[in-house]
Amino acid sequence: MNDARRIVVGRVVGLHGVLGALRLHAYTEPAERIFDYHRWQLRAPDGRTLDLPVVCGKRHGKSLVFRIPGVDDRDAASPWVDADISVPRDSLPALPEGEWYWTDLEGLEVVNLAGVVLGRVNHLIATGANDVLVVRDAQRERLVPFVPGQWVHSVDLAAGRITVDWDEAF
């Protein structure tokens, strides 16, 4: 695993007020945990980046808001709307055995118990009951419930493979 890579943990979704504050959508749980991470990098839709070593933010009603130091009006903040918020991979806490970050599963090869390659994990979907692997190959897309011990038999990050109990016809 390359710990130098950046992981997207949120997105700037709009402006807040007239003094340059920005609203964000966090991919962390709970959402406020995004403010625990340091070394944010904003990547604007036009490709510009901005490094923020420390970010102060808060919940405001149903939204999370933050400010960029030195940005004190809506016009200066608006280019950062729709920017991805990322942090270095090594800033994420270690997980207990048997738990994985979604980002670590994306791109892994998925094979069934018969050794048939079903494709690669494109992304995951949270359904409430359980997460779902979206597995794609050149011909099709499969939705495989991410239920370790039932449908998912093993996850081997070093080998880049997930073994599942899933019929290739599904």
Stockholm file with secondary structure:
# STOCKHOLM 1.0

chainA/1-170         MNDARRIVVGRVVGLHGVLGALRLHAYTEPAERIFDYHRWQLRAPDGRTLDLPVVCGKRHGKSLVFRIPGVDDRDAASPWVDADISVPRDSLPALPEGEWYWTDLEGLEVVNLAGVVLGRVNHLIATGANDVLVVRDAQRERLVPFVPGQWVHSVDLAAGRITVDWDEAF
#=GR chainA/1-170 SS CCTTSEEEEEEEEEEETTTTEEEEEECSSSGGGGGGCCSEEEECTTSCEEEESSCCEEEETTEEEECCTTCCSHHHHGGGTTCEEEEEGGGSCCCCTTCCCHHHHTTCEEEETTCCEEEEEEEEEECSSCEEEEEECSSCEEEEEECBTTTEEEEETTTTEEEECCCTTC
#=GC SS_cons         CCTTSEEEEEEEEEEETTTTEEEEEECSSSGGGGGGCCSEEEECTTSCEEEESSCCEEEETTEEEECCTTCCSHHHHGGGTTCEEEEEGGGSCCCCTTCCCHHHHTTCEEEETTCCEEEEEEEEEECSSCEEEEEECSSCEEEEEECBTTTEEEEETTTTEEEECCCTTC
//
